Amino acid sequence: MEKGLNCQLQLKKKGMLVINYLRIP
């Protein structure tokens, strides 16, 4: 369970990075 939660947090972080990256034109 802890592993799954950690994985989700990692994906969220990656998603935020991607969004920030795409935001900058």
N, C-alpha and C positions, 0 to 999 in steps of 0.2 A: 504493500500500500504506500509506504513511504517513497519507494522508488518511483511509483507511478506519479505521485504528487510532484516529486523532483523533476521528473520528465516534463510534466505539464508546465512547471515554472520555466524550465529551459526553453520550451517551445514558445512560451509567452514572451520571454526576453528576446528570442530570435525574431519573433513577429514584430515586436516593437522596433527593433533595430532595422528590420526591412522596411517598415512603414516610414521611419525617420529618414532612411536612405532614399526612398521613393519620393518623399515629400520635397527634398531638395532638388530643384530643377537644374 
